Amino acid sequence: MAFATSAASDRSYAVPFLAVLAALVVFAAIQFGAYSIAGRFEYPLDDVYIHLAMADGIAAGGYGVNAGEYASAASSPLYPYLLAPFSGLQIQRYFPLLINILALVASCLLWARIVVNALGRTGARFVVAVFGLLALNLPQLAFSGMEHTLHILATLAVVRGIQHLGDEDRVSVLLIAGMILGPMIRFEAMAISVAAALFLIFDGRARLGVLLGVASILPVVGFMYFLTTLGLDPLPNSVNAKLGVGAAPGMGQFEYFIARIAAKMRGLVAIGFALLLFLALINLLRSRMLGDRRLVLMFAVASFAGLGHLAFGQFGWMDRYEIYILVFLAAMLVVAAGRSDGALQNTTVLAVVAAMAICSVQYYANIVSSSVYSPRGISLQQNQMARFAHEYVKAPVGVNDLGLVVWRNPNYVLDLFGLASKEALETRRSIPAQGWGAPLAAARDVELVMIYDRWLQSTIGPDWVRLGELHAAPPTGALGDSQVGFYATSADAVADLRAKLDAFVPTLPAGATFVMQEAVQ
């Protein structure tokens, strides 16, 4: 309990200020490096523009990326709505950046306050508070421009609320806001909200726990019902597209479940996660002998959420999907350490620092080797595809990378990967016959298709004519492929599209080249 006692007398704002400063310095360094490499500001993921296109659709009174067609292309129920008020403004493109900077600052302040209150005036306090979120990749998460930084903020609000319960025996607004808003930012946050509800129930606040648990789930249920009223699946296509298709032939469901977990547990981040989860589980057993019910509950909810993510969550995808659970585990373990004494306290803090350090090695290696180059890849590939579609073709097109091509495009964009097309997603996942994309393109008057051949080779219709390949010279970061195949969907469209390519190709920036089909081997 010594940490919590000393924290009560600590009125210094130096540690939170340093935590924010350190995070912003690293964030600025990543942005500057990416800008220098790309020669312009760009997001490292094309997905940001899917959110922006969804925001435009919402602002126009619909829900989708193509006018008059419903689609659940965004992974976050709430994020596109936050961007919708700025639809049509030139500065709309920068609002994901602004939201992420603000969420980064707020997350660092919450994290630092959690650590300071738990660890008091110790050297460990400074190390964990200032370098913790750096090690757990929060600056790169903000760099992505996606909703994940807001997800971290909601997660830390829940942890801070649990800390208020433990230290001051009060239910804070942070706990309520984090539990309710988190799942609307990312569905995975339901694990955190349910864990917090269980904490309240077993802490003697059963009515409030049930009420907040229901309040955190109802908005998600309401959103899923809203999607069904539009004729869509309850889960967004962007979520369905990344779910596994099931067990392999001859493999039982239990074997498949174990195989999925084994596939996730690779790399240093998996080791760091496993260490944090093991620490929560073993401390759960150890803390039962100390007679502190809230300490037991803290380790229990951390273990519950960690096991939930292990079973059902994702790892990777440009180091985004597991950060919230790493932050939750680390923060809950730090809070629990503040209620502990002696060996339990010391080993917990040391193990948390070790786990964060292990994760940081992989994260920063990936930043230097890949992420910082991703804006260059987006600029050389998706931005060029968008220019060709918007300025030269000016007609419906088909793609497998949706964002920049569809954002502010008045013409129809057929998403053959399926984020914005339920029909395409269901067809693609059904292991269809060769050429399954042809009827979809014909139904929407699509004469040009731009796809990664190795992703969607089976899409290519029998009458499609290959026009050539757009090449992005490496390094291109997290691009799905450095080559995009361009296809005319009929022989009648070839001459017109070739003429447009002849006009477009000379405008390509350095690093992007187009190889006409005659020269492709």
N, C-alpha and C positions, 0 to 999 in steps of 0.2 A: 504493500500500500504506500510505500515511501514515495514512489514516483508521483502518484496522484496528489499527495499532500504537498510536495514541493511545487507541483504545477499550480496549485491554488494561489501561491504567493508570487507566481511568475507573471509579471505584467509587461514583459518586453515584447515588442512587435518586430524585433530584429530578425528572428528566425523566419516568420512568415514572409517578411520582405525579401530576405535572401533566397527563400525557396522560389518565390515568384520571379525574382531577377534571374536566378540560374536557369529556370525553365524558359524564360523569354530569350535569354542569350543563346541557348542551344537551338530554340525554335528559329530565331533570326539567322543563326549560322546555317541551318539546313535550308532555309528559304533563300539565303544569299547564294549558297553553293548551287542550288537548283537553278536559280535565275541566271547565274553566270554561265552555267552549262547550256541551258536552253536558249539564252539570249532574250528571254521574255518571261513574264509571269505566267505560270500554268499550274494547274493542279496535277498531282501525280496519278490520279485515277480519273478515268472517263465517267465513273459513276456519279461524280459530283453533278455533272450536267444532266443526268437522269433526274436527280432531285429538282434541279432548276426547271427542267421541262415539265415535271409533274406539278411544280409550283405554278407555272404558267397555265396549265390545264385547270388547276383548282381556281385560280384567279378568274378564269374565263367561265366558271360555273360548271365545269366537268370534273372528271377524275381520270387522268390518263395523259399520254404524251402526244397523241394524234387527235385532232379536232373531231368531235362526234363519236369517238370510240373510247369505251371504258377500259382501263388497264391498271393493274397494280404493280407498276414497275419499280417502285421505291421500297427499300427494305425497312424504312422507318415510318410508322403511321404519322408521327408528329412533325418530323423535320421538314417535309415539303410545305406544310402549312405555315411554318415559321418564315419560309422564304417567299410565300405567296404575296404578302403585301408589297413586295418590291418588284413584282412582275412588270415587265415593260420598261423598267428603268435601266439606263446604261450601267449603273453601278450595281445592279442585281448580281452580276457575276462575282463580285467581291464580298457579298454578304456571307457565304459559307466561311470565307477566311476570317471575317470579323467575328462571327459567332464562335468559331473555334478559338480565337485569341481570347475572347472574354471567358469562355468556358475553361480554358487553360489556366488563366489567372485565378478564377474562382476555385477551381479544383486544387491548385497549389495552396491557396489560403486555407481551405478546409483541411487538406492533408496536414499542413504544418500545424494548425490548431489542434487537430487530433493527436499528433505526435507530441507536441509541447505539453498538452494537458496530461497525457499518459506517462511520459518519461521525465518530465520535470527538468531540473537544472543538471543534466548529465551530458557527457560528451556524445553519447549515443543519440540523444535528442537532435543535436545539430546534424549529424551524419544522416540519420533516417529522414528528418524533415526536409533538408535541403537537397539531398541527392536521391531520395527514394523514388519520386515520380520521374526523375531523369532516367534512373536505371530501368524503370518499368515502361519506358518508351512513350511517355505522354507528349513530349514535343513533336515526335513524328506523327503521333495520332492526330494532333491538331494540324499538322502539315497536310494530312490527307484531305482535309476539307469536308469530311463526312460527319455523321452524327455521333461518332464514338466518344468524342470528348465530352459531349453533353451526357452521354451514358455514364462516364466516369464521375461527372459532377453529381448525378443522381445517386450513384453508388456511395460516394463519400458522404452525401447528405444523410443517407440511411445509417452509415457507420457513426457519424457524429451524433445522430439522434439516439442510437444505442448507447453511446458514451454518456450522453446527458442522462439517460435513464440510470446508468450505473453510478455516475458520480453525484448527480443531483436529484435523482428519483423524480424526474419530470419528463413529460412527453413534449418534445419540441416540434416546432413547425417544420424544421428540416426533415425529421423522420417522416412526417405525414407527406410532405411534398415529394421526397425521394421515393417513397413507396408507391405513390399514385402516378407520378410522372415517368418514373423509370421505365416501366413496361411499354409506355407509349412512345418512348424514344427508341428502345430496342426490346424485342420480345424476350431476350435472354434475361432481362432485368426482373422478370417474374420470379426467378429463382431467389433473387435478393429480397424481393417484397414478401414472398411466402416465408422465407427464413426469418425476416423481421417480425412478421405476424406471429410465427411460432414463438419467437422470443417473448413477445407481449403476452401471449396466452399462458406460457409456462412461468412467466414472471408475476402472475396474479392479476393480469389485466385481460382476462379472457374476452370480455365483451368488446373492448377496444381492439384487441388483436383480430378478432373475427371481422369487425366492422372495417378496419383498414385493409385486411386481407381481401375482403370482397370488393372494397373500393379500388384496390389496385388491379383487380382482375376484370371488373365490369367494363372499364373503358376499352380494354382489349377485346372483350367479347362483343361490345357494341361496334367496334371497328370491324371485326370479322363479320358481324351481321350486316353492316353497311356494305361490305364487299359483295356479299351474297345477293343483296338487293340490286346490285348492278350486273348480276349474272356472272360474277367472278367467284373463284374459290375463296374459302375463308382465310387462307394464308396467302399473302402476296406472292405473285409469281417469282419475284426476286428471292424469296425464301425457298419456295418449292424447287426452283432451278438448281439450288445448291444442296438439296437434301439427297441422301443416298437413294438409289433405286431399289435396294433390297438385297437379300442374300444371293450369293452366286449359286448356280445349280449344284445340288448335292450338299449344300451347306445349311445346317440348321440355324434357326433364328438366334439361339444362344451363341453358337460359334460365330455367327456374323456379328453379334453385339461385341464379343470379345475381340474380334478382328478389327472392328472399328476403333475400339479403345487403343489397341496396340498400334494402329496406324497413326493415331494422334500423338502418342508418346514418343516423339523423336526430337532430337536436338536439345540444345542447352535450355531453351525455354521450358520444354517438357520436364527437364530435370528440376528446374527452379520451381515449377508448379507442383511437381510431386513432393518436393521438400516441404513446401508450405502446407500442402494438404496433409502430409504425414505428420507434420508438427501439430496441426489442428487436432488430428485424430488422437495422437498419443497424449497431448496435453488434456484432451477431454477426459481420458482415463485417469491421468494424474490428478487433475483438478477436483475430481469427485471426492478425493480424500481430504481436501482442504476445508470443506464445509461452506464454501462460498457459492451459493446457488447461481448468482449472476455470472460468476466466472465460468462455471460449468456451461451455462447457456451461451455465453460468448463463443466458447470453443465449439459448442454443438452447432450453432447456426453457421459458423465458418465451415465446419465439416460438411453440413448439409448442402450448402451452396456449392462447395468445391466438388463434391461427389456428383451433384446434379450437372455441373458443366462437363465433368469428365464423361458422364454417360451420354449427354445429349448436345453438348456445345461443340463449337468449332475452334480449331487452332490455325494460326497462319493467316493466309489471304492478305498479304502485305502487312503482316504483324499487327492485325487489328482486333481479331475476334476474341482473343483470350485475355486482353489487357484488363477488362473490368473485373474478372474473377481473381486475377493476380493482385490487383489493387484491393479488392474486398478482403481476400485472405490476409494480405500483409497488414492492412489497417486494423482488421479485427484482432489479429494476433498482437499488434502493438497495444491496442486498447486493453486487451486481456492482460498483457504484461504489466500495465499500470496498476492492476489489481493484485498482482502476484508479488511474492517475496523470494529472495534467495536464488537458488539454482533454477527454479522454474522461470523466474523473471529474466535472469541473465541468459540462459540457453535459448529462450524464446526470441529475445532481441538479436542475439548473435546469429541464430538460424535465419531470421527474417532478412538481416543484412546480407548473409551469405547467399540466400535464394535470389535476392534482387541483383546482387553482383553477377551471379551466374547468368541470369536472364539478360543483363545489360551487354554481356559479351556478344551474344548472338544478335541482339537488336542493333547495336551500333555497327557491327560488321555488316549487317544488311543495309543500314542507312548508307554507309560509305560505298558499298559495292553495288547497290541496286537502287534504293529509294530516291537518292538525290538525282539519279539520271532519269527517273520516270517522267517528270515534266517535259524533258527533251523528247522522250519517246512519244508522249501524247501530242506534242507540238508537231512532230514530223509525220505522225500517222493519222490519228483521229482528226486533228485540226485540218489536215490536207483533204481527207475524205469529206469533211464537212464543207470546206470551201468548194470542192468540186460539185457536191450535191446542191449547195445553196446558190452558187454563182454561175454554174455552167449547165448542169442538168435541169434544174428547176422543174422537177417532176418526181413522182414517187420512186423511191429506191429501197433496196433491201440490204440489211447489214447484220452482223452478229455483235458489234460493239455499238451501243445505241446512243450514248449521251450527246456528244458534240454534234453528231449528224442530225439528231432530232430536235435539239434545243433551238428554238426560234426558227424552225423550218416550217413554212406554211404548207409544204407538200407532205404527203403520207410517207412514213418510214416503216417498213416491214421489219420487225425484229425477229430474225430467224432463230436466235438463241432462245427466245421465249420470255424475256423479262416483261415485254410489253405486248405479248400475244399469247393468250391462253391456248389458242389452237396450235401455234407453232411449238410451244412447250410440250403439250401433250403428244403431238406427233413426234417430236424429236426423241422424247423419252420412251416411246413405244417400240424402239428399234425398227424403224420403218424401212421400206424398200428404197433402193437408190432412186434419187430424183424427187423426193417428197416435197422439196421446196417449190417445184414448178407450179403446181396448182395454186399454192398460196400466193405466189408472185403474180400469176395470171389474173387471179380474182381481184387484185388491187392495182392492176395496170402498171406493175413494176417492170421496167425495162433494163435497169442496172442493178446488179447485186455486187456488194463488196464484202467479202468474207475471208476469214482465216481458213485456208484449205484444209489444214490438218484438224481443225475443229469440226467443220461441217462439210466434209467431202461428200457425204451421202445426200446433201441437199441439192447438189447440182443436177439440174434437169437435163434430159436427153437432147433438147434443142438449144441449150445454152451455148453461147460462143465465148470462149475465153479471150478477153481483150489484152490482158497483161497483168503485171504485178507492181504494186506500190511497195518499195523497199525503204525501210528506215535503217540507216547505218548505225551499228552499235557504237556505244552502249545505249540501250533503250530502257533500262530499268525493268519495271514490272509488266511490260506489254505482254499480251497473250501470245504474240508472234511478231516477228520483225517484217513479215511479208503478208500483204493482203491481195487476194485474187480478185480481179475485176471481171465481171461476166455480163454480156448482153443476153437477155432471156429469149431472144429470137434473132434470127438472121436479119430480119427487117430493121432491127434497131442498131445493127453493127455500124453502118456507115455514119449515122448521126453521132453515135457515141465516140467513134474514132475521131471525128472532126472536133468534138468538144475536148477530147483528150489532147489532141494536137495543140489546141489553144491553151489548155491548162498546164501541161507538163513544163513548158518553159518558165512558169511562175513558181515552181517548187523551190523551197529554200535549200540551202546547202545541207546535205545529210539525208535528204529525201530524193529518191529517184524513181522513175517509172520505166519499167522494161516492157516494151510492146511484145505481144505474143510471138511474133515472128522470131524474136531473139531469145525466147525462153527455151531452155533445153528440156 
